[in-house]
Amino acid sequence: MSQTRYTKDHEWIRVEGQDGTVGITPYAADQLGDVVFVELPEVGKSFKQGDEIAVVESVKAASEIYAPVSGEVVAVNEALEDEPAKVNESPEGEGWFFKIRIKDSSEIEGLMDADAYQNHIE
């Protein structure tokens, strides 16, 4: 069973077992406008919660993406290199950024659930 959690910086993480799939929320994708470039992290590199892990550039601005939890990157969405617009088309689906092996599962509990995130953006 998977669970999705959200950060105050508008990243989402879908947790399945030891791994989490990470992307930006539809709200963030909408605020950015048309995404034109995504810089993804290196597979095998470790990050701490809150570290800058990726960059997304749109026609409006460039924004940093922060690691929602500590862990090691185990996969990246290479399709975004050729089709960065997937971030706008399907931010919580085909527009995912990377998968991370979660080092400390207690960090998940500190993130927002869907209801709390909805209240955060209103």
Secondary structure, 3 states (H helix, E strand, C coil): CCEEEECCCCEEEEEECCEEEEEECHHHHHHHCCEEEEECCCCCCEECCCCEEEEEEECCCEEEEECCCCEEEEEECCHHHHCCCHHHHCCCCCCCCEEEEECCCHHHHCCECHHHHHHHHC
